[in-house]
Amino acid sequence: MFTDRQPRSFLDPAVLARLAAVPLLARRPMVGTVSGRHASPHRGSSVEFAEYRKYVPGDDLRRLDWRAFGRSDRHYVKEYEADTNLRLCLVLDTSGSMEFTSGGVTKIEYARRICGALGYLASQQGDAVGITCVAGGIVRTLPPRRSPAHLRLVFDVLEEAKPAGPTRLPEVLHEIAETTRQRAVVAIVSDLFCEPETLATAFSHLRFRRHDVAAFHLLDPQELAFQFQRPTRFLDMEGGGAIFADPIDITDRYHRAMEDYLADLRRVVLESAVDYHRVVTDQPYEQVLARFLVGRAAGKGLR
């Protein structure tokens, strides 16, 4: 049982207890180091029957199916799905735009809650957890490990993350795809303020490396509604300049640009098979994570 002496503002024990009722499952076979609850691409010992294959000298005789021999007069061996643990790689956007809020919780605070809950749930089921903070490059990274002490370090990184600088998320995702040698669940928590086409190549790279990619796309309610009533100074929080504009002149163009961006992003995640979740930061994060976990459990079946 994980115990953390330091109180964490982004962890709610009651929420974690409710979410723990549904396991965090991978959508594709994982290559782990110990036995776990996730499917492996290799055959092994499990309760899940996979297939029959012909006996070859050296096979374990205890796995021979004598009923099949009685029916066919041939020796067949039962194969089972192997179970293993997974690696959860949290990718946290810490660029300047993650500090934005229209009055409620900031995007970085919301992201901490999602990352903290996912890390805790994965650790509780014996999986390895790591984290990479991303802005203009990799700000800080911890490789996935399985120990409670390591999870505390992950929580320290979450707590100390400060949004600043531009976004170079696609470039960092390419780097993660190249440097993460074994299959992993890569959970990206970001406002995804970059060109969808650059994300498409990064997602495809991760998929080519056989990683299971999930993206939590954080948007503030005001970024969708754009309800400004008087001339306003708009500041680029990622290092650009400021623009003073009358909302009457730009609202229609803003909404068209946002609709085009979301449509392009939707196409990209569908083509890349990303487990995509658009999240408005006035939604309870427990509901967001519950849909994420239940959707994966329904797709794989509880094991």
C-alpha positions as CSV (number, residue, x, y, z in Angstrom):
1,M,0.0,0.0,0.0
2,F,1.4,3.4,-1.0
3,T,1.9,5.9,1.8
4,D,3.1,9.5,1.2
5,R,3.8,11.5,4.3
6,Q,3.7,14.7,2.4
7,P,0.2,16.0,1.6
8,R,-0.4,16.6,-2.1
9,S,-2.9,19.2,-3.1
10,F,-3.6,17.4,-6.4
11,L,-4.5,14.0,-4.8
12,D,-8.0,13.4,-3.3
13,P,-8.1,10.1,-1.4
14,A,-11.9,9.8,-1.8
15,V,-11.6,10.2,-5.6
16,L,-8.7,7.7,-5.8
17,A,-10.6,5.2,-3.8
18,R,-13.6,5.4,-6.2
19,L,-11.4,5.3,-9.3
20,A,-9.5,2.2,-8.1
21,A,-12.6,0.1,-8.6
22,V,-11.8,0.0,-12.4
23,P,-8.2,-1.1,-13.4
24,L,-6.0,0.9,-15.8
25,L,-5.6,-1.3,-18.8
26,A,-3.5,-1.1,-21.9
27,R,-5.2,-1.3,-25.3
28,R,-2.4,-3.4,-26.8
29,P,0.0,-6.0,-25.5
30,M,2.7,-4.8,-23.2
31,V,6.3,-6.1,-22.7
32,G,6.9,-5.9,-18.9
33,T,9.4,-7.3,-16.4
34,V,7.1,-9.0,-14.0
35,S,3.7,-10.8,-14.0
36,G,0.7,-8.4,-14.0
37,R,-2.8,-7.9,-15.3
38,H,-1.9,-6.8,-18.9
39,A,-1.7,-8.9,-22.0
40,S,1.7,-9.7,-23.3
41,P,2.7,-10.4,-27.0
42,H,4.4,-13.6,-25.6
43,R,2.8,-16.8,-24.6
44,G,3.0,-17.9,-20.9
45,S,1.1,-18.9,-17.9
46,S,-2.4,-17.5,-17.4
47,V,-6.0,-18.4,-17.2
48,E,-6.7,-16.9,-20.6
49,F,-6.6,-19.6,-23.3
50,A,-5.1,-18.4,-26.6
51,E,-4.8,-21.3,-29.1
52,Y,-3.7,-24.8,-29.8
53,R,-0.4,-25.6,-31.6
54,K,1.3,-28.8,-32.6
55,Y,3.6,-30.4,-30.1
56,V,7.3,-30.2,-30.8
57,P,10.1,-32.0,-28.9
58,G,11.0,-30.0,-25.8
59,D,7.5,-28.7,-25.0
60,D,6.3,-29.1,-21.5
61,L,4.3,-32.4,-21.4
62,R,2.0,-31.0,-18.8
63,R,0.5,-28.7,-21.4
64,L,-0.5,-31.5,-23.8
65,D,-4.2,-31.7,-24.4
66,W,-5.1,-35.4,-24.2
67,R,-8.7,-34.8,-25.3
68,A,-7.5,-33.3,-28.5
69,F,-5.2,-36.3,-28.9
70,G,-8.1,-38.7,-28.4
71,R,-10.1,-36.9,-31.1
72,S,-7.3,-36.4,-33.7
73,D,-4.6,-38.9,-32.8
74,R,-2.2,-36.0,-32.8
75,H,-0.4,-34.2,-30.0
76,Y,-1.4,-30.6,-29.4
77,V,-0.2,-28.1,-26.8
78,K,-2.4,-25.5,-25.2
79,E,-1.1,-21.9,-25.4
80,Y,-2.2,-19.2,-23.0
81,E,-1.9,-15.4,-23.0
82,A,0.9,-14.2,-20.8
83,D,0.2,-11.5,-18.3
84,T,2.7,-8.7,-17.5
85,N,2.9,-5.3,-16.1
86,L,3.0,-2.0,-18.1
87,R,5.0,1.2,-18.2
88,L,3.0,4.4,-17.8
89,C,4.8,7.4,-19.2
90,L,3.1,10.6,-18.2
91,V,3.9,13.5,-20.5
92,L,3.0,16.8,-18.8
93,D,2.8,20.0,-20.8
94,T,4.5,22.8,-18.8
95,S,4.5,25.5,-21.4
96,G,3.3,29.0,-20.5
97,S,-0.3,28.6,-21.8
98,M,-0.9,25.9,-19.2
99,E,-1.0,28.7,-16.6
100,F,-4.2,30.1,-18.2
101,T,-7.5,30.2,-16.4
102,S,-10.7,32.3,-16.9
103,G,-11.5,32.2,-13.3
104,G,-11.6,28.5,-12.2
105,V,-8.7,26.1,-12.0
106,T,-5.6,26.6,-14.1
107,K,-4.8,24.1,-16.8
108,I,-1.6,23.0,-15.0
109,E,-3.5,22.4,-11.8
110,Y,-6.1,20.3,-13.6
111,A,-3.2,18.4,-15.4
112,R,-1.6,17.7,-12.0
113,R,-4.8,16.0,-10.8
114,I,-5.0,13.8,-13.9
115,C,-1.3,12.8,-13.8
116,G,-1.3,12.3,-10.1
117,A,-4.4,10.0,-10.2
118,L,-3.1,8.0,-13.1
119,G,0.3,7.6,-11.5
120,Y,-1.2,6.4,-8.2
121,L,-3.6,4.0,-9.9
122,A,-0.9,2.4,-12.0
123,S,1.5,2.1,-9.1
124,Q,-1.2,0.4,-7.0
125,Q,-1.6,-2.3,-9.5
126,G,2.1,-3.0,-9.8
127,D,2.9,-1.0,-12.9
128,A,5.9,1.3,-13.5
129,V,5.3,5.0,-13.6
130,G,7.5,7.8,-15.1
131,I,7.0,11.4,-16.1
132,T,8.4,13.9,-18.6
133,C,7.7,17.6,-18.4
134,V,7.6,19.4,-21.7
135,A,7.9,23.0,-22.7
136,G,10.5,24.3,-25.2
137,G,12.1,20.9,-24.8
138,I,12.3,18.3,-22.0
139,V,12.3,20.3,-18.8
140,R,12.5,17.3,-16.5
141,T,12.1,13.5,-16.8
142,L,12.0,10.4,-14.7
143,P,12.0,7.0,-16.3
144,P,9.3,4.5,-15.3
145,R,10.0,2.5,-12.2
146,R,7.8,0.4,-9.9
147,S,8.8,1.5,-6.3
148,P,6.7,3.6,-3.9
149,A,9.8,5.8,-3.4
150,H,9.9,6.5,-7.1
151,L,6.2,7.4,-7.2
152,R,6.9,10.0,-4.5
153,L,9.6,11.5,-6.8
154,V,7.0,11.6,-9.6
155,F,4.7,13.5,-7.3
156,D,7.5,15.9,-6.4
157,V,8.0,16.6,-10.1
158,L,4.3,17.3,-10.5
159,E,4.2,19.6,-7.5
160,E,7.3,21.6,-8.7
161,A,6.2,22.0,-12.3
162,K,6.0,25.6,-13.3
163,P,4.5,26.6,-16.7
164,A,6.9,28.8,-18.8
165,G,8.1,29.1,-22.3
166,P,6.9,27.9,-25.7
167,T,5.5,24.5,-26.7
168,R,7.7,22.0,-28.6
169,L,5.5,19.0,-27.8
170,P,5.7,17.2,-31.2
171,E,9.5,17.2,-31.1
172,V,9.6,15.8,-27.6
173,L,7.1,13.1,-28.5
174,H,9.4,12.0,-31.3
175,E,12.3,11.9,-28.8
176,I,10.1,9.8,-26.4
177,A,9.3,7.4,-29.2
178,E,12.9,6.9,-30.0
179,T,14.2,6.6,-26.4
180,T,11.4,4.5,-24.8
181,R,12.6,1.1,-25.8
182,Q,9.8,-1.1,-24.5
183,R,6.1,-0.7,-25.2
184,A,4.4,1.8,-22.9
185,V,1.2,3.6,-22.3
186,V,2.1,7.2,-23.1
187,A,-0.5,9.5,-21.5
188,I,-0.2,13.1,-22.8
189,V,-1.8,15.9,-20.7
190,S,-1.7,19.2,-22.6
191,D,-3.7,21.9,-24.2
192,L,-2.1,20.8,-27.5
193,F,-1.5,24.3,-28.8
194,C,0.5,23.2,-31.9
195,E,-0.2,22.4,-35.5
196,P,-2.3,19.2,-35.8
197,E,-0.1,18.0,-38.7
198,T,3.0,18.1,-36.6
199,L,1.2,16.1,-33.9
200,A,0.1,13.6,-36.6
201,T,3.7,12.6,-37.4
202,A,4.6,12.4,-33.7
203,F,1.5,10.2,-32.9
204,S,2.3,8.0,-35.9
205,H,5.9,7.6,-34.7
206,L,4.7,6.5,-31.2
207,R,2.3,4.1,-32.8
208,F,5.0,2.7,-35.1
209,R,7.0,2.0,-31.9
210,R,4.0,0.1,-30.6
211,H,3.2,2.5,-27.8
212,D,-0.4,2.9,-26.5
213,V,-1.1,6.7,-26.8
214,A,-3.7,8.5,-24.8
215,A,-4.2,12.3,-25.0
216,F,-6.1,14.5,-22.5
217,H,-6.7,17.7,-24.4
218,L,-7.3,20.5,-21.8
219,L,-9.3,23.5,-22.8
220,D,-10.5,26.4,-20.6
221,P,-14.3,27.2,-21.0
222,Q,-13.4,30.7,-22.2
223,E,-11.2,29.3,-25.0
224,L,-14.2,27.7,-26.4
225,A,-16.8,30.3,-25.7
226,F,-14.7,33.5,-26.3
227,Q,-17.2,35.7,-24.6
228,F,-15.6,39.1,-24.2
229,Q,-17.8,42.1,-24.1
230,R,-15.3,45.0,-24.5
231,P,-11.9,45.7,-26.1
232,T,-9.3,43.5,-24.5
233,R,-5.6,43.0,-24.5
234,F,-4.7,39.4,-25.5
235,L,-1.3,38.2,-24.3
236,D,0.6,35.3,-25.8
237,M,1.6,33.3,-22.7
238,E,4.3,31.4,-24.5
239,G,6.6,34.3,-25.1
240,G,5.0,36.2,-28.0
241,G,3.6,39.7,-28.0
242,A,0.3,41.2,-27.0
243,I,-2.7,42.2,-29.2
244,F,-5.3,44.8,-28.3
245,A,-8.6,44.0,-30.1
246,D,-12.3,44.6,-30.1
247,P,-14.1,41.1,-29.7
248,I,-16.8,42.3,-32.1
249,D,-14.2,42.4,-34.9
250,I,-12.6,39.0,-34.2
251,T,-15.1,36.7,-32.5
252,D,-16.4,35.1,-35.8
253,R,-12.9,34.6,-37.1
254,Y,-11.8,33.1,-33.8
255,H,-14.7,30.6,-33.7
256,R,-14.0,29.5,-37.3
257,A,-10.3,29.1,-36.5
258,M,-11.1,27.1,-33.4
259,E,-13.6,24.9,-35.2
260,D,-11.1,24.2,-38.0
261,Y,-8.3,23.4,-35.4
262,L,-10.6,21.0,-33.5
263,A,-11.8,19.3,-36.7
264,D,-8.2,18.8,-37.9
265,L,-7.1,17.5,-34.5
266,R,-10.1,15.1,-34.5
267,R,-9.0,13.7,-37.9
268,V,-5.4,13.3,-36.7
269,V,-6.3,11.3,-33.6
270,L,-8.7,9.1,-35.5
271,E,-6.0,8.3,-38.2
272,S,-3.4,7.8,-35.5
273,A,-5.6,5.6,-33.2
274,V,-5.0,7.9,-30.2
275,D,-7.2,7.4,-27.2
276,Y,-8.3,11.1,-27.3
277,H,-10.2,12.9,-24.6
278,R,-11.2,16.6,-25.0
279,V,-11.5,18.0,-21.5
280,V,-13.0,21.3,-20.5
281,T,-11.5,22.4,-17.2
282,D,-14.8,23.1,-15.5
283,Q,-15.6,19.3,-15.7
284,P,-14.8,17.2,-12.6
285,Y,-11.6,15.4,-13.3
286,E,-13.0,12.3,-11.6
287,Q,-15.6,12.0,-14.4
288,V,-13.0,12.4,-17.1
289,L,-10.8,9.6,-15.6
290,A,-13.8,7.3,-15.0
291,R,-14.8,7.5,-18.7
292,F,-11.1,6.9,-19.6
293,L,-10.8,3.8,-17.4
294,V,-14.2,2.3,-18.1
295,G,-13.7,2.8,-21.9
296,R,-10.5,0.8,-21.7
297,A,-11.9,-1.9,-19.5
298,A,-14.9,-2.3,-21.8
299,G,-12.6,-2.6,-24.8
300,K,-10.3,-5.2,-23.2
301,G,-12.5,-7.0,-20.8
302,L,-11.8,-7.1,-17.0
303,R,-9.1,-9.6,-16.3
